[in-house]
Amino acid sequence: MANTTVPSSAPSPAPDPVLDAAERARRQRGKNLALFFSLLGFVALIYVVAIVRMGLNAPGH
């Protein structure tokens, strides 16, 4: 059977930085706000496009 241990000369992976609960919450809130505003912008874009398209099909134009 092959030796599956990592040789001691191999560099160990860098440990993940330990974030306290407040920092994690702050980052998560930032991500949530970015997602919210992205979705809000997308919905507004769809709404505007729909209104413009309906206006182009109005009788009398």
VMD Tcl script that draws the C-alpha trace (Angstrom):
set ca {
  {0.00 0.00 0.00}
  {1.23 3.51 -0.84}
  {2.32 5.90 1.84}
  {-0.48 8.49 2.11}
  {1.09 10.75 4.72}
  {2.18 14.25 3.79}
  {5.94 14.68 3.87}
  {7.13 17.07 6.56}
  {8.85 19.26 3.96}
  {5.51 20.17 2.33}
  {4.16 23.54 3.44}
  {1.08 23.29 5.58}
  {-2.00 25.12 4.31}
  {-2.55 28.54 5.80}
  {-5.12 28.44 8.57}
  {-8.37 30.31 7.97}
  {-8.46 33.62 9.77}
  {-10.66 33.43 12.82}
  {-13.49 35.93 12.58}
  {-15.47 36.95 15.59}
  {-19.25 36.89 15.49}
  {-19.55 40.66 14.99}
  {-17.25 40.63 11.95}
  {-19.10 37.67 10.41}
  {-22.44 39.39 10.98}
  {-21.14 42.63 9.42}
  {-19.89 40.81 6.32}
  {-23.12 38.81 5.98}
  {-25.18 41.99 6.27}
  {-23.09 43.57 3.50}
  {-23.66 40.57 1.25}
  {-27.38 40.59 2.01}
  {-27.66 44.30 1.19}
  {-25.75 43.84 -2.06}
  {-28.09 41.02 -3.08}
  {-31.16 43.07 -2.10}
  {-30.13 46.08 -4.17}
  {-29.16 43.89 -7.12}
  {-32.57 42.22 -7.12}
  {-34.33 45.55 -6.62}
  {-32.48 47.00 -9.61}
  {-33.35 43.99 -11.75}
  {-37.05 44.22 -10.85}
  {-37.05 47.96 -11.58}
  {-35.41 47.33 -14.96}
  {-38.02 44.71 -15.89}
  {-40.80 47.07 -14.77}
  {-39.48 49.97 -16.86}
  {-39.02 47.78 -19.92}
  {-42.58 46.45 -19.57}
  {-44.03 49.97 -19.24}
  {-42.08 51.19 -22.29}
  {-43.18 48.21 -24.37}
  {-46.81 48.71 -23.41}
  {-46.53 52.38 -24.32}
  {-45.19 51.51 -27.77}
  {-48.26 49.36 -28.43}
  {-50.75 52.02 -27.35}
  {-53.44 52.84 -29.90}
  {-52.94 56.13 -31.68}
  {-49.16 55.80 -32.12}
}
mol new
graphics top color blue
foreach p $ca { graphics top sphere $p radius 0.5 }
foreach p [lrange $ca 0 end-1] q [lrange $ca 1 end] { graphics top cylinder $p $q radius 0.2 }
display resetview
